[in-house]
C-alpha cells in the first residue's frame, strides 16, 4: 500500500514538474521573442534593414507568427524596395487582424506602387456585402463570436424558466429567437470561413516581372505578363509549377519560386 501511495505521489510530482517546466519554457520563449522584436525595430530605425529582416524571418522559421511580426517585416521589405515580399507580409498580417487600420493603410499604399492594374470581375452587391462581412473577422474571431452568442442563448433559456410573469416570458422568448437567428448566421459565417481558408489559397508574385504560361512548361505559349506585388489565387500544382487565376478571370501557369503563399 505504501509503495502504491509513493508511486501515485511520484506521478503527480512528475506531472507538476512537467507543467512547471513547460510553462517556464513558454515564458522564456515569449521573453526572447519580445527582445528580438525590439532588436529588429531598433535595426529598422537605424536603417539596418537586412539585419532587421534576418531577425524577423528567423522568428518565423522558429514558428512564431503574429500581426506585429508580419507588419514590421512588411515595412522593412518595403524600405528596401522588395514590393512583393512587402505586400505578402502585409497580407499575412491582415489575416491575423482583418480590422487593423495600420496594416490596411500600408497594404493599400503598397498596392498603389504595383505595376498591374487588374479590374476584378463585377459582383452582385449582395455578394460584395457578404464578402465584406465574412472577411471582417478571422476564423478565431467568428468562433469566439458564435460561442459568445450561444452562451447568451443558454442564459435566456434559463431566464425564461425563472420569469415571474407572462410578459417577461414573451420578452425573453422573442429575444431568444433574435439571438438564435444571430447564432445561426454567425455559425454559417464560421463554416464558410473555415471552408474558404481550406479551399481558397491566395499568393503574391515576388519577382519583378513574370511571364505566365498557358501550360506548366517553359516551352509552352506565353499567356500574359504580370509583375511584382500582384495578388493571385493559387488553384493547382504540377511539379515545379502552380496554376494561378487573376481577379479578372485570366488563368495561367508560373513557376513555384515566383509566387509565395499568403
C-alpha positions as CSV (number, residue, x, y, z in Angstrom):
1,X,0.0,0.0,0.0
2,X,2.8,2.4,0.9
3,X,4.6,1.6,-2.3
4,X,1.4,2.3,-4.3
5,X,0.9,5.6,-2.5
6,X,4.5,6.7,-3.1
7,X,4.1,5.7,-6.8
8,X,0.9,7.8,-7.0
9,X,2.6,10.8,-5.4
10,X,5.6,10.4,-7.8
11,X,3.3,10.5,-10.8
12,X,1.7,13.8,-9.6
13,X,5.2,15.2,-8.8
14,X,6.4,14.4,-12.3
15,X,3.2,15.8,-13.8
16,X,3.5,19.1,-11.9
17,X,7.2,19.3,-12.7
18,X,6.4,18.8,-16.4
19,X,3.7,21.5,-16.3
20,X,6.1,23.9,-14.5
21,X,8.9,23.3,-16.9
22,X,6.6,23.7,-19.9
23,X,5.2,27.0,-18.5
24,X,8.7,28.3,-17.7
25,X,9.9,27.4,-21.2
26,X,7.0,29.2,-22.8
27,X,7.7,32.3,-20.7
28,X,11.4,32.2,-21.7
29,X,10.4,31.9,-25.4
30,X,8.0,34.8,-25.1
31,X,10.6,37.0,-23.4
32,X,13.1,36.0,-26.1
33,X,10.7,36.9,-28.8
34,X,10.0,40.3,-27.3
35,X,13.7,41.0,-27.1
36,X,14.2,40.0,-30.7
37,X,11.3,42.1,-31.8
38,X,12.7,45.1,-30.1
39,X,16.1,44.5,-31.6
40,X,14.5,44.2,-35.0
41,X,12.7,47.5,-34.5
42,X,16.0,49.1,-33.4
43,X,17.7,47.9,-36.6
44,X,14.9,49.3,-38.6
45,X,15.1,52.7,-37.0
46,X,18.9,52.7,-37.7
47,X,18.4,51.8,-41.3
48,X,19.9,48.4,-40.9
49,X,17.1,46.7,-42.8
50,X,18.9,43.5,-43.7
51,X,19.6,42.8,-40.1
52,X,16.0,43.5,-39.2
53,X,14.8,41.1,-41.9
54,X,17.2,38.4,-40.6
55,X,15.7,38.7,-37.2
56,X,12.0,38.7,-38.3
57,X,12.5,35.8,-40.8
58,X,14.3,33.9,-38.1
59,X,11.3,34.2,-35.8
60,X,9.0,32.9,-38.5
61,X,11.3,30.0,-39.1
62,X,11.1,29.2,-35.4
63,X,7.3,29.0,-35.7
64,X,6.4,32.4,-34.3
65,X,3.6,34.3,-36.0
66,X,1.6,37.5,-35.3
67,X,0.3,40.7,-36.7
68,X,3.2,42.8,-35.4
69,X,5.8,40.5,-36.8
70,X,4.4,40.4,-40.3
71,X,3.6,44.1,-40.2
72,X,7.2,45.0,-39.2
73,X,8.6,42.6,-41.8
74,X,6.3,44.1,-44.5
75,X,7.5,47.6,-43.6
76,X,11.2,46.5,-43.7
77,X,10.8,44.9,-47.1
78,X,9.1,48.0,-48.4
79,X,12.0,50.1,-47.4
80,X,14.5,48.1,-49.4
81,X,12.2,48.0,-52.5
82,X,11.0,44.4,-52.3
83,X,7.4,45.2,-53.0
84,X,6.3,41.7,-53.5
85,X,7.6,40.5,-50.1
86,X,6.2,43.6,-48.5
87,X,2.7,43.0,-49.8
88,X,3.0,39.3,-48.9
89,X,3.7,40.1,-45.3
90,X,1.1,42.8,-45.0
91,X,-1.5,40.3,-46.3
92,X,-0.3,37.8,-43.7
93,X,-0.7,40.4,-41.0
94,X,-4.2,41.2,-42.3
95,X,-5.1,37.5,-41.9
96,X,-4.4,37.8,-38.1
97,X,-6.0,41.2,-37.7
98,X,-8.5,42.0,-40.5
99,X,-9.6,45.3,-38.9
100,X,-6.1,46.7,-38.2
101,X,-6.1,50.2,-39.7
102,X,-2.3,50.5,-39.9
103,X,-2.0,47.2,-41.8
104,X,-4.8,48.1,-44.2
105,X,-3.3,51.6,-44.8
106,X,0.2,50.3,-45.5
107,X,-1.2,47.5,-47.7
108,X,-3.3,49.9,-49.7
109,X,-0.3,52.2,-50.2
110,X,1.9,49.3,-51.2
111,X,-0.7,48.2,-53.8
112,X,-0.6,51.7,-55.3
113,X,3.1,51.1,-56.1
114,X,2.4,47.9,-58.1
115,X,2.6,48.0,-61.9
116,X,-0.5,45.8,-62.7
117,X,-4.0,47.3,-62.6
118,X,-6.3,44.3,-62.7
119,X,-10.0,45.1,-63.0
120,X,-11.9,42.4,-61.0
121,X,-14.9,40.7,-62.4
122,X,-18.1,42.6,-61.4
123,X,-20.0,41.1,-58.5
124,X,-23.6,41.4,-57.4
125,X,-23.8,43.9,-54.5
126,X,-25.1,41.2,-52.1
127,X,-22.1,39.1,-52.8
128,X,-19.8,42.1,-52.1
129,X,-21.7,42.7,-48.8
130,X,-21.4,39.0,-47.9
131,X,-17.6,39.1,-48.6
132,X,-17.0,42.2,-46.6
133,X,-18.8,40.7,-43.6
134,X,-17.0,37.4,-44.0
135,X,-13.6,39.0,-44.0
136,X,-14.3,41.3,-41.1
137,X,-13.2,38.6,-38.7
138,X,-10.7,35.7,-38.6
139,X,-11.7,32.1,-38.1
140,X,-10.9,32.5,-34.4
141,X,-13.0,35.7,-34.3
142,X,-16.1,34.0,-35.7
143,X,-15.6,31.1,-33.4
144,X,-15.4,33.4,-30.3
145,X,-18.5,35.3,-31.5
146,X,-20.5,32.1,-32.1
147,X,-19.6,30.8,-28.7
148,X,-20.5,34.1,-27.0
149,X,-23.9,34.2,-28.7
150,X,-24.5,30.6,-27.8
151,X,-23.8,31.4,-24.1
152,X,-26.3,34.3,-24.3
153,X,-28.9,31.9,-25.8
154,X,-28.4,29.5,-22.9
155,X,-28.7,32.3,-20.4
156,X,-32.0,33.4,-22.0
157,X,-33.3,29.8,-21.8
158,X,-32.5,29.8,-18.1
159,X,-34.1,33.2,-17.5
160,X,-37.3,32.0,-19.3
161,X,-38.0,29.3,-16.7
162,X,-37.4,31.8,-13.9
163,X,-39.5,34.5,-15.3
164,X,-42.1,35.8,-12.9
165,X,-44.8,36.9,-15.4
166,X,-46.1,36.0,-18.8
167,X,-44.9,39.4,-20.2
168,X,-41.3,38.6,-19.1
169,X,-41.5,35.2,-20.7
170,X,-42.7,36.8,-24.0
171,X,-39.9,39.3,-24.0
172,X,-37.3,36.6,-23.3
173,X,-38.9,34.4,-25.9
174,X,-38.7,37.0,-28.7
175,X,-35.2,38.0,-27.5
176,X,-34.2,34.3,-27.7
177,X,-35.5,34.0,-31.2
178,X,-33.4,37.0,-32.3
179,X,-30.3,35.6,-30.6
180,X,-30.9,32.3,-32.2
181,X,-31.1,33.9,-35.6
182,X,-27.8,35.7,-34.9
183,X,-26.3,32.4,-33.8
184,X,-27.3,30.7,-37.0
185,X,-25.8,33.5,-39.0
186,X,-22.5,33.5,-37.1
187,X,-22.2,29.7,-37.3
188,X,-22.9,29.9,-41.0
189,X,-20.2,32.5,-41.5
190,X,-17.8,30.5,-39.4
191,X,-18.4,27.4,-41.6
192,X,-18.0,29.4,-44.8
193,X,-14.8,31.0,-43.4
194,X,-13.3,27.6,-42.5
195,X,-14.1,26.3,-45.9
196,X,-12.7,29.4,-47.6
197,X,-9.4,29.1,-45.6
198,X,-9.1,25.4,-46.7
199,X,-10.0,25.8,-50.4
200,X,-9.3,29.4,-51.4
201,X,-5.5,29.8,-51.3
202,X,-4.0,33.2,-52.4
203,X,-0.5,34.1,-53.1
204,X,1.6,37.2,-54.1
205,X,4.1,37.5,-57.0
206,X,7.5,38.2,-55.6
207,X,9.6,38.5,-58.8
208,X,9.8,41.8,-60.6
209,X,8.4,40.5,-63.9
210,X,6.8,37.1,-64.6
211,X,5.7,35.6,-67.9
212,X,2.6,33.4,-67.3
213,X,2.5,30.3,-69.5
214,X,-0.6,28.5,-70.9
215,X,0.6,25.2,-69.5
216,X,3.2,24.0,-67.0
217,X,6.1,24.0,-69.4
218,X,8.8,26.6,-70.3
219,X,8.3,25.8,-74.0
220,X,4.5,26.5,-73.9
221,X,2.9,29.6,-75.2
222,X,3.2,32.9,-73.3
223,X,-0.2,33.9,-71.9
224,X,0.3,37.3,-70.4
225,X,2.8,39.3,-68.3
226,X,2.4,40.1,-64.6
227,X,4.6,42.0,-62.1
228,X,5.8,42.0,-58.5
229,X,3.2,42.5,-55.8
230,X,0.2,41.2,-57.7
231,X,-2.2,39.1,-55.6
232,X,-3.3,35.9,-57.3
233,X,-5.4,32.8,-56.5
234,X,-3.5,29.5,-56.4
235,X,-5.5,26.7,-57.9
236,X,-3.3,23.8,-58.7
237,X,0.3,22.4,-58.6
238,X,2.2,20.2,-61.0
239,X,5.8,19.5,-60.2
240,X,7.5,23.0,-60.0
241,X,4.6,24.8,-61.5
242,X,1.5,26.4,-59.9
243,X,-1.7,27.4,-61.7
244,X,-2.8,31.0,-60.9
245,X,-6.0,32.9,-61.5
246,X,-6.2,36.7,-61.6
247,X,-9.1,38.8,-60.3
248,X,-10.2,39.5,-63.9
249,X,-10.5,35.7,-64.6
250,X,-7.3,35.2,-66.5
251,X,-5.7,31.8,-65.8
252,X,-2.1,30.5,-66.4
253,X,0.9,28.7,-65.0
254,X,4.0,30.1,-63.3
255,X,7.0,28.5,-61.6
256,X,6.7,28.0,-57.9
257,X,9.6,30.2,-57.0
258,X,8.0,33.4,-58.4
259,X,4.9,33.3,-56.1
260,X,4.6,33.0,-52.3
261,X,1.5,31.7,-50.5
262,X,-0.1,34.2,-48.1
